Amino acid sequence: MDLVTARQLTGRDGSDGAAALAAAAAEAEPDSLGAASRLRRSFAPDLAAAALTQVGLRRRAVTKFGDRAGELWFTPAGLEQATRPAVAAWRAERIAGLGARTVADLGCGIGADSLAFAAAGLGVRPVERDPVTALFAEQNLGVPVVVGDAEQAELAEDWYAFCDPARRDGSGRVWNVDQFTPSWDFATGLLARPAGACLKLGPALPHRMIPDGVAAIWVSDGGDVVEVSLWSGPGITPGLGAVRLAEGRVEELWADSRRAEVGAPAAYVYEPDGAAIRCGGLGELAARHGLSALAPEIAYLTGPEPVESPWLIRFRVLEDLPWKEKLVRQWVRDHRIGTLEIKKRGIDVDPAALRRRLKPAGSERATILLTPTPAGARCLVVERESDRIWHST
């Protein structure tokens, strides 16, 4: 979409873009050829296409933004990279708690984080290089957005800086930091600002790329590890941590140098939240709850007693079998297992291909965990007893 069409769609040039949007919203399938043909009878082709695209994006955005999606403006890339509202709200409250008063949102996209900053009582100074995205961000925020390169933006010394480098290009998601926009050097350079900065990055960021002297926090939203953020400035203690958001609650976990001792499978096996795994917090969880690891570098914990924690899914061990495919296939047959969940860590096997080879058929269901243990590779038949529980940590 070009800027002229975007201004028509938003009504910024006096056009009745609302009528095109209303017509598009009346279509059951806005991406169909029929919908495009019908809208082109009443509106210019570019405006019709833009309205249908916007309606399609708003419908997709409901899973991320809920009912509010219908009043926001999106681009495809902007929706893809927009922070989930719960995560944006957590970040904004944390920045406000550090004493910041104004946040420079460098590469603001459609403005999802700036919306949260404003809701937390912070002043926002958004910058966006793409003119169409900047126009939509202005519509969403109700404040001016500077159209330009974030690396050239003028920042007051007391502004807290936030940067979410674009990690997509025309071919899809970009994993090479040398292709980030703004650049990796610029983004990490913000962390040296006396007022502080926060960078939002993909959760697969290797520990070796974390600059010295910053806090790195992996964020889990409802069990999905969605990002790692790097933090600097007054009030920030360097280290590796995790935050879990769910049901309106916030739980923090900070890693230390402890490693979980290795032990044989006990009555219960625990699957930690992915954010706890990525931050290196298994030693802390094991020490906190008296648990052992099933093997070095394997993210399953085990213990003799039931533990309740927001960071752990608990499984009761029903049977402990040697990991031999023929033996497990016989077990599946003997127990008439028709629905089989296969979880694995540290075992070189494709669960989907293995399931086909095990040939489950029957009325029963089961979950198996394939994992190294001190006694070798084992197949643990387990029963999920709880999801992550909030009331005891």
C-alpha atoms as one frame of an Amber mdcrd trajectory, in Angstrom:
protein
   0.000   0.000   0.000   1.344   3.433  -0.841   1.014   6.517   1.340  -1.631
   8.132  -0.898  -3.912   5.114  -0.514  -3.216   4.905   3.223  -4.272   8.529
   3.629  -7.438   7.821   1.659  -8.230   4.787   3.786  -7.753   6.664   7.071
  -9.596   9.726   5.805  -6.550  11.898   6.382  -6.977  13.493   2.934 -10.725
  14.019   3.311 -11.684  10.782   1.538 -14.440   8.586   2.903 -12.248   5.645
   3.735 -14.744   4.621   6.422 -17.266   3.686   3.732 -14.752   1.404   2.022
 -13.880  -0.207   5.349 -17.553  -0.734   6.177 -18.138  -2.385   2.819 -15.090
  -4.590   3.305 -16.205  -5.518   6.838 -19.526  -6.722   5.425 -17.682  -9.350
   3.379 -17.485 -12.838   4.876 -14.226 -13.542   3.031 -12.393 -10.258   2.415
  -9.514 -12.019   0.638 -11.775 -13.607  -1.984 -11.995 -12.567  -5.627 -15.723
 -12.002  -5.205 -15.175  -9.492  -2.410 -12.592  -7.614  -4.488 -14.961  -7.447
  -7.479 -17.852  -6.139  -5.387 -15.796  -3.399  -3.706 -14.291  -2.228  -6.995
 -17.802  -1.395  -8.207 -17.988   1.394  -5.606 -14.371   2.323  -4.873 -11.117
   2.827  -6.725  -9.169  -0.449  -7.059  -6.333   0.594  -4.738  -8.709   1.794
  -2.022 -10.858  -1.321  -2.333  -7.819  -3.560  -2.009  -6.493  -1.587   0.958
  -9.835  -1.748   2.774 -10.132  -5.504   2.259  -6.563  -6.014   3.451  -7.173
  -3.901   6.545 -10.315  -5.830   7.452  -8.487  -9.115   6.983  -5.654  -7.938
   9.239  -8.082  -6.775  11.924  -9.763 -10.166  11.947  -6.403 -11.897  12.278
  -5.404  -9.461  15.017  -8.272 -10.517  17.293  -6.176 -13.432  18.591  -3.519
 -10.944  19.757  -5.497  -7.782  20.555  -8.975  -9.093  21.317 -11.938  -6.794
  20.743  -9.636  -3.802  20.414  -8.375  -5.126  17.062 -11.385  -3.647  15.293
 -10.299  -0.087  16.078  -6.583  -0.406  15.362  -4.679   0.042  12.103  -2.285
  -2.628  10.876   0.226  -3.487   8.211   1.073  -7.178   7.689   4.605  -6.749
   9.071   3.364  -4.465  11.840   0.857  -7.050  13.063   3.440  -9.827  12.866
   5.973  -7.992  15.023   3.559  -6.188  17.357   4.070  -7.044  21.014   1.263
  -8.915  22.711  -0.724  -6.504  24.928   0.034  -8.386  28.170   3.772  -8.309
  27.452   3.686  -4.650  26.397   1.818  -3.749  29.603   4.358  -5.639  31.753
   7.250  -3.854  30.042   5.620  -0.432  30.337   4.929  -0.880  34.055   8.506
  -2.038  34.595   9.925   1.002  32.779   7.628   3.316  34.734   8.782   1.624
  37.937  12.380   2.492  37.072  11.479   6.177  37.287  11.367   6.919  33.562
   8.988   9.661  32.451   9.334   9.613  28.666  10.142   6.714  26.329  11.577
   7.060  22.844  10.061   4.180  20.852  12.634   3.734  18.090  11.040   1.777
  15.271   7.572   1.888  16.786   5.806  -0.146  14.098   2.046   0.202  14.485
   2.568   1.554  18.023   1.616  -1.450  20.171   4.320  -0.767  22.761   3.723
   2.975  22.726   0.061   2.327  23.493   1.171   0.471  26.618   3.680   3.189
  27.536   0.936   5.810  27.370  -1.435   3.624  29.411   1.271   3.390  32.103
   1.434   7.189  32.300   4.633   7.572  30.296   5.223  10.167  27.625   5.953
   8.632  24.226   8.193   9.811  21.391   7.614   7.313  18.559   9.853   7.062
  15.489   9.106   4.911  12.412  10.936   4.831   9.091   8.083   3.492   6.931
   5.623   6.314   6.105   2.533   4.079   5.865   3.299   2.313   9.132   3.987
   5.679  10.768   0.621   6.989   9.553  -1.173   3.978  11.016   0.775   4.371
  14.279  -0.395   7.982  14.493  -3.971   6.786  14.027  -3.514   4.253  16.812
  -1.715   6.555  19.234  -3.262   9.941  18.625   0.189  11.578  18.831   2.661
  12.571  16.105   5.089   9.942  14.888   8.452  11.051  13.535   8.983   9.553
  10.086  12.642   8.754   9.779  15.548   6.504  10.567  15.714   5.571  14.250
  19.494   5.812  14.088  19.207   9.505  13.227  16.576  10.376  15.830  17.376
  13.103  18.332  16.951  11.870  21.910  16.827  13.954  25.064  19.297  12.739
  27.675  16.584  11.815  30.171  14.451   9.788  27.739  14.399   6.058  28.251
  15.015   4.309  24.920  13.036   1.339  23.653  13.941  -0.437  20.439  12.368
  -3.443  18.737  14.599  -4.010  15.702  12.767  -5.248  12.614  13.589  -8.912
  12.167  11.812  -9.460   8.862  12.566  -8.644   5.231  10.750  -9.361   1.993
  11.517 -13.072   2.260  10.380 -13.541   5.848  11.918 -13.617   9.312  15.574
 -12.575   9.629  17.791 -14.289  12.211  21.126 -12.701  11.319  21.655  -9.689
  13.586  23.661  -8.051  10.792  20.337  -7.667   8.943  18.394  -6.077  11.807
  16.834  -2.636  11.310  17.940  -0.515  13.156  21.345  -2.145  13.168  22.537
  -4.440  15.942  25.391  -2.070  16.801  23.016   0.866  17.112  20.488  -1.098
  19.180  23.050  -2.464  21.634  24.702   0.952  21.763  21.485   2.320  23.271
  22.146   0.172  26.336  25.036   2.487  27.230  22.721   5.494  27.606  22.804
   6.892  31.178  19.008   7.030  31.235  18.806   3.368  30.227  17.262   1.363
  27.429  15.297  -1.779  26.699  15.711  -3.908  23.570  13.066  -6.416  22.491
  14.566  -9.403  20.662  13.623 -12.893  19.577  13.781 -15.543  22.344  16.392
 -17.614  20.484  19.085 -14.982  21.129  22.243 -16.886  22.210  23.629 -16.053
  25.657  26.996 -15.237  24.072  25.429 -12.244  22.296  24.151 -10.620  25.477
  26.288  -7.555  26.243  28.006  -7.310  29.604  26.347  -5.368  32.389  22.718
  -5.766  31.299  19.730  -7.794  32.455  18.333 -10.304  29.973  14.751 -11.381
  30.633  12.977 -14.102  28.682   9.201 -13.618  28.658   6.608 -16.374  28.646
   3.030 -15.294  27.905   0.525 -18.017  28.724   3.254 -20.628  28.285   4.572
 -19.275  24.954   8.134 -17.921  25.082   7.699 -14.802  22.975  10.814 -12.675
  23.436  13.930 -11.802  25.365  14.430  -8.204  26.407  17.741  -6.593  27.333
  17.653  -3.918  30.053  20.062  -1.239  31.242  20.052   1.933  33.266  19.425
   3.045  36.855  17.689   0.405  38.930  18.688  -2.512  36.690  20.673  -5.392
  38.206  22.599  -7.366  35.566  21.716 -11.028  35.243  19.625 -13.610  33.446
  15.980 -14.018  34.332  12.542 -15.063  33.198   9.075 -13.616  33.546   5.902
 -15.634  33.208   2.617 -13.865  32.464  -0.729 -15.631  32.766  -4.172 -14.940
  34.181  -3.180 -11.382  35.009  -0.296 -12.547  37.197   3.442 -11.908  36.904
   6.061 -14.357  38.185   9.813 -13.729  38.080  12.690 -16.203  38.190  16.382
 -15.303  38.251  19.097 -17.752  37.315  22.235 -18.300  39.352  25.339 -20.401
  38.952  23.841 -23.527  40.518  23.301 -26.598  38.382  20.716 -29.218  39.163
  22.132 -32.480  40.436  21.345 -35.500  38.269  19.089 -38.214  39.654  17.112
 -41.247  38.530  13.439 -40.831  37.589  11.319 -40.558  40.731   7.564 -40.570
  41.218   7.111 -37.225  39.453   8.670 -35.566  36.417   8.408 -31.838  35.762
   8.565 -29.898  32.493   9.771 -26.324  33.125   8.423 -23.277  31.325  10.506
 -22.462  28.248  11.506 -19.046  29.618  12.998 -20.693  32.715  14.926 -23.072
  30.457  16.277 -20.330  28.194  17.472 -18.126  31.052  19.323 -21.035  32.655
  17.050 -21.171  35.696  16.788 -24.948  36.124  19.329 -24.983  38.953  17.299
 -22.393  40.844  14.053 -24.339  40.316  15.688 -27.597  41.366  17.121 -26.048
  44.526  13.870 -24.283  45.357  11.789 -27.473  45.151  14.247 -30.230  46.009
  14.317 -31.654  42.483  16.968 -33.337  40.343  17.671 -33.288  36.611  17.191
 -36.489  34.662  20.444 -35.823  32.788  22.941 -32.976  32.359  21.630 -30.252
  30.027  18.208 -31.969  29.807  15.274 -29.789  30.848  13.262 -32.390  32.744
  13.303 -32.315  36.536  12.234 -35.137  38.830  11.369 -35.642  42.489   9.546
 -37.962  44.897   6.840 -35.517  45.990   4.261 -33.422  44.101   5.435 -29.844
  43.619   3.193 -26.943  42.648   4.808 -24.061  40.789   3.860 -21.645  38.014
   7.103 -22.659  36.329   6.433 -26.412  36.213   4.038 -28.847  34.571   3.786
 -31.941  36.750   3.578 -35.497  35.446   3.127 -38.615  37.578   5.277 -41.494
  36.400   3.168 -44.596  35.752   5.805 -46.843  34.182   9.533 -46.639  33.523
  10.570 -48.593  30.421  13.886 -48.897  28.596  13.848 -46.819  25.419  13.637
 -49.566  22.838  11.249 -48.943  19.991  10.161 -52.549  19.669   9.386 -52.776
  23.394   7.422 -49.510  23.381   5.463 -50.588  20.288   4.467 -53.752  22.139
   3.431 -51.695  25.170   1.258 -49.471  22.979  -0.381 -52.530  21.430  -0.926
 -54.337  24.750  -2.550 -51.265  26.320  -4.726 -50.516  23.268  -3.371 -46.974
  22.998  -5.017 -45.065  20.156  -4.085 -41.492  21.141  -0.396 -41.134  21.932
   1.379 -37.937  22.985   5.142 -38.172  22.584   7.406 -35.712  24.400  11.159
 -35.934  24.192  14.400 -34.204  25.118  17.903 -35.352  24.317  16.723 -38.297
  22.197  17.314 -38.162  18.442  13.879 -39.107  17.171  11.086 -37.405  15.224
   7.922 -37.777  17.375   5.589 -37.695  14.353   7.548 -40.391  12.515   7.861
 -42.464  15.686   4.124 -42.281  16.300   3.497 -43.709  12.846   5.905 -46.574
  13.513   4.366 -47.344  16.903   0.981 -47.737  15.147  -1.331 -46.624  17.952
  -4.808 -48.134  17.579  -7.399 -48.451  20.300  -9.636 -46.579  22.682  -7.053
 -45.558  25.297  -4.693 -42.583  25.428  -1.209 -42.147  26.873   1.710 -39.729
  27.170   5.310 -40.885  27.011   8.498 -38.950  27.768  11.684 -40.056  26.034
  14.772 -38.864  27.873  18.322 -39.746  28.860  18.674 -40.786  32.524  21.546
 -42.102  34.697  20.378 -45.602  33.671  20.411 -44.787  29.962  17.666 -43.711
  27.606  14.229 -44.373  29.095  10.606 -44.185  28.043   8.535 -42.847  30.919
   4.796 -43.423  30.705   3.310 -40.449  32.515   0.017 -38.843  33.428  -0.314
 -35.063  33.414  -1.418 -34.122  36.924  -1.322 -30.359  36.723  -0.547 -27.441
  34.536   1.566 -24.678  36.026  -0.092 -23.655  39.298  -0.002 -20.124  40.672
  -0.798 -20.420  44.361   2.482 -21.998  45.511   5.971 -21.210  44.218
